Amino acid sequence: MMHIKNTIAIPPGATIREQLKNRGMTQKKFALRMGLSEKHVSHLINGQVELTQDVALRLESVLGVPASFWNNLESIYREKLTRVIAEQEMEKDVELAAVFPYPKMAALGWVAAARKAKEKALNLRHFFEVAKLDLLDGLRIPGIAYRRTGTNETSDYSLAAWAQKARIEARQYKTAPINISKLEQEIPRIREMTIKDPGVFCKELTTLFAECGVALVFLPHIGGSFLHGASFYDGNRIVMGLTVRGRDADKFWFSLFHEMCHILKGHISSGQTNKEQEDEANIFARDILIAQEQYEAFIRTNCFTKDSIISFAHKIGISTGIVLGRLQKENYVPYNRYNDLKVKYQIAC
């Protein structure tokens, strides 16, 4: 017997047990009369096996109760059993739904606004495209590589939601077969886009990446994920999702080249990235944006005025905000100085 709240699923075997008790008949003798094994009869009485139409006809002969009665009991039991299991799964999903950043997802239009816990759980099932939330398998897309700046107890749930949205949005892009060599060859062209306006480079980027078999998706930042970008395989293509966390151009381009490294180096083929791979991607992005030799030569001048930063950025063909961002990160320039050189992106492709 299984039950939850007001639903109780009682197997037909309970009625069979009562009949045997009224007749003073043991299960062993009953099994003999039914032409079934004692084990099968035991499972039948305990609701562990289905009461088939054949068994119903045997019961009619042995116990004198019509087969239709037993078939009806079995049908009612299976219906209620299904309902009990569904309610149990919903209870688990309601608990899981509570740890997802549902209000933030609803504010972004990823899921419908909802107040009832059950409604939220159902909406999350639809969003993640699963029959129940515990099928999310640790909330991770296999092989996902991502760049983020922190973690807390809810960040993995935020990451799972963000990555799923990237997967959904990527479906609207047509991509060529994956071509890693072509993607690597396009690095100089991509770097040149750093001095362009988002309204110009956005379409150029998505087209270029699609030609390399990568669906490039721009998504808003979702609070709690600490996420800048993520990449993963989805069928016969790669999805790269980018967010403009903080809306700074330097962070956007660093994240893009960071994710490109994960793709080029094959990091997304082998489960979750490790620290060494993340460090490698950071170095790759850093040196693509500003070659180390050029950067060191500039540092040796020990002149970090606004004019010198602008001049150096123009010389190497990069956005001034990218140069300033690195200088601030490495403590050559205070974070409160020259921030008018940084470009704030509003990307909507």
N, C-alpha and C positions, 0 to 999 in steps of 0.2 A: 504494500500500500504506500502511495506517495501523496503528499498533500502540501499545499501552500495557501495560507490565508483561508479563503472560503471554498477552495477547490480541493476535493479529495478524489483520488483515483483508486478505486477498489477493484482488484482483478477478479474475474469470474471464478478463480480458484477459491476465493473466500466462500462462495456459495457452494462449490463442490465440497469443501471441507465440512460445511454445515450438514450437507446431505449425508456424507459418510458418517458423521457423528450421530445423526438421527437413526441411521441404520446399524450403528455399531460395527461398521466395516473398516478394516485397516486399509492403509494405502497399498500394502502388498497385495491383498486380495482384490482390491479395486483395480490395480494395475493388471492383474491376471485376467480379470473379467473384461477389461478394456482392450487387452492385446497390446499393451504398451509397456515399456520398461519402467521400473520403479523410479529411476532417475528422471525420466520424462514426466511422469505423474507428479513427482515432487516439484519439478520446475513449473508445471502447469498450475498447481495449487498455489505456488508462491508468485505467480504472475511473471515468471522469467522466460516463458515461451508463449507464443501466440496460440490462442485457442482456434484452431482451423475448423473449416466446415466439416472435414472428415471426423475430427474429434467430436464436434457437436452432434453428428449423427450417431456416433458410438455412445455418447452420453444419453441420448434419447433412448437407445436400446437398454443401457445398463441402469439408468436412474429413472427412466420413464418420464423425463421432462423434455418437451419438444426442442428440437434442434434450433428452431427459430429463437427460442428464449436464450439459448447459450450464445448464438450469433449476435443477438442484440446486446447482451451483456458485454461481449468482447468489443463490439463497436463503441459502446459508451465508454468502456474502460480506456480504449486507445485514444479516443477523443480527449478525455479528461487528462490522460497521461501526457499527451502532447501539450495540453494547456498548462499543466503543472510545470513541465520542463521549460516551456516558453517563459513562464512567469519567473522561474528560478533564474533563467538566463538574463531576463530583464532586470531582476534585482541586482545581479552582478554588474550589468552594464550601467545601471544608475549610479552605482558606487564609482565605476571607472569614469563615467561622464563628469563627475564632480571634480576630477583633477585636471580636466582639459580646460584651456582658457576660453570657455564657451562665450562669455560676454564679448571678448575681443574678436573672436571669430564672427560673431553675429554683427558686431559693429562694422566689420569689413565686408559683410555681405556673403561670407563663405557658407554660413548656415542661417536658417531662419531664426528670428528672435523667438525665444520660448521662456516660460517661467516654470512650467512643470518639469520635474526631474525626468519622468518617463518620456516626455516629448523631446527633451534634449538628447536623451540616449538614442531615440529613434532617428533623430536628425543626424547624429554623429555616425550612426550605422550607414545612413545613406551617403554621407560625405566621404567616409572611408571605404565605402562599397564592400561592406562585410555583413554577414548575417548576424554576427555578434561581435562586440568590441574586443573580447579576449582572444580573437583570432588575429589581432594585429601583430602578434609574435614579437613582443618586446618593444613595440612602437617604432621599429626601425625598418627602413627600406634596405634590403640587402645591398651591401657594397657602397652605401652612401658615404660621401666624403664632404665635409663641410668646414666652414670657418666661422667660429663664434668666439666671443670674448669672455665667457663665464658660464657657470652652471648653478642650478639650484634644484630643489626637489621637483619642480614642475617644468624645467626647461626641456626635458626629453619629450614631454607631451606637446609642448609648443612646437618643438622641432618636427614631431610627427605630423602635426596639423599643417605646418608650413610646407613640408615636403610633399604631402598629399595634394595640397593645392597646386604646387608646381607641376606635379604629374598630370592633374586634371587640365590645367591651362595649356600644357605642352601639346595636348591632343589637337589643338587648332592649328598647329604648325606642320607643314609638309617639309620633311627633311630628306636629304640625299643619303645614300649609304655612309656609314661612319668612315671618315678618312682622317686619321690622326696626323699623317704626314702633311696633308694640306693645311690642317689647322696650325701646325707648327710653322709652316712657311708664311702664314698670314700674320704672325706676331708683329712684325714691323708696321704693317698696315693698321692693325688694331691699335698699336701704341700711338700712331698719328692722330687717332680719333680723340685723344685726351684733351686736345685744344679746341674741339668742336662743341657746339651746343647739343644738349640731349635731344632736342627736336630733330637734329640732323643725324647724329651718330646712332641713335636708337634703332632706326630701321636698317641702317647699314650693318650694324652689329648682328641683328637677328637674321638678316639675309646671309651674311658671311658664315655665321655659325651653322645655319641650316644647310648650307652647301657642304659643310664638313660632317653632317650627320648629327649635329647637336641642336636640340631645341632650347633656345635661350629665352628664359622667362623672367620678367621683372615683376616682383611682388612687393607689397608694402611690408614693412617690418611688423612682426607680431610680438608684442611685449612679453618678456619672460623667456624668449628663446635665445637671447644673446647672439642672434644669428646674423651673419653678413651674406652668406651664400652657401649653396650645397649642390653637389653633382652626383648623379647616379644613372645606371643603366635602366631603361624602361623599354623592354622588348628589343627591337633592332635599332635603337638609337639611344643617345645619351641626353639626359635632361640636365641643364645647368640653370639653377634658380639663383637670382641675385636680388638683394634688398638694398635700399639706400639707407642703412642704419645711420642716423645722425645727418643724413642728406649731404655729406661732404664728398666732393669729387675724388679726393685722395683715397678715401676709404672704399669708394665704389670701384675704382680702377685697381686698387691693391687686391680687393676681393676677387675681381674678375680674373686677374692673372694668377692669383692663388688657386682658384678653381681650375684654371687651364692647366696648371702644373699637375694637379691630381689626375686630370684626364690624360695628358701627354705621357705621364710616368706610369700610368696603369694602376694608380692607387685605388680607383673605384672598382677594381676587379677582385679585390681581396678583402672583403669585409670592412669593418670600421677602421679608419685610418689611425695610425699610431703617432706618437710624439715625433718620431724621426721624420715621418712623412709630412706632418704638419710643419715642422721646421724647414724641411726642404722646400715646401710650397711657399713659405714666407720669404725665404732667401731668393727663390726664383722670381717672385713678384717684385721684390725690392730691387733686384738687379736689372730686370727688364725695364722697369720704369726709369730708374736712374742707374746707369752703369757704375759699378763700384769705383773704377779708376777715375772717372769723371767726378764722382762725388768726393772722393778723397782729395783730389786736386782742389776742388772748391773749398773744402774744409780747411785746407792748409793756408788759404788766403786769410782766414780768420776775420773775414768781413761779411757780416750777416745783416746788412741794411736791407731795407725794402728794395732799393734800386738794384743792389747786387743780386738779390734773389730773383727779381724779374729778369735781369740780364742773363743770369745762368739758365733759367728756365727756357728763355727764348733760344739760347745757344744750343741746348740739347733737344729742343723741340718738344717740350712737355708743359703741361699746365702748371702755372705758378703755385697753385694750391697743393700740388703733389710734392713739390720741392719744400714748401713751407711745412707741410705735414710731417715729412721725414725729419726736418730740422727740429721741429717741436718734440717729436717722439724721442729723438736722441739728445735732447736738452741743450741744443745750441741756440734755440730761440724759445722764450717763454710762450706758454699756450695762450696768453692774453695779448700777444703782439702780432700785428700785421694780418689779422684774420680777414681783413677785407680782400686779401689776395685769394682766399678760398672761395670756390664756387659751390653754391648749394643747389643740388639737383632736385627737380621734381619730374620724375620719369613716369610717363603714362603712355605705354605703347599699345 
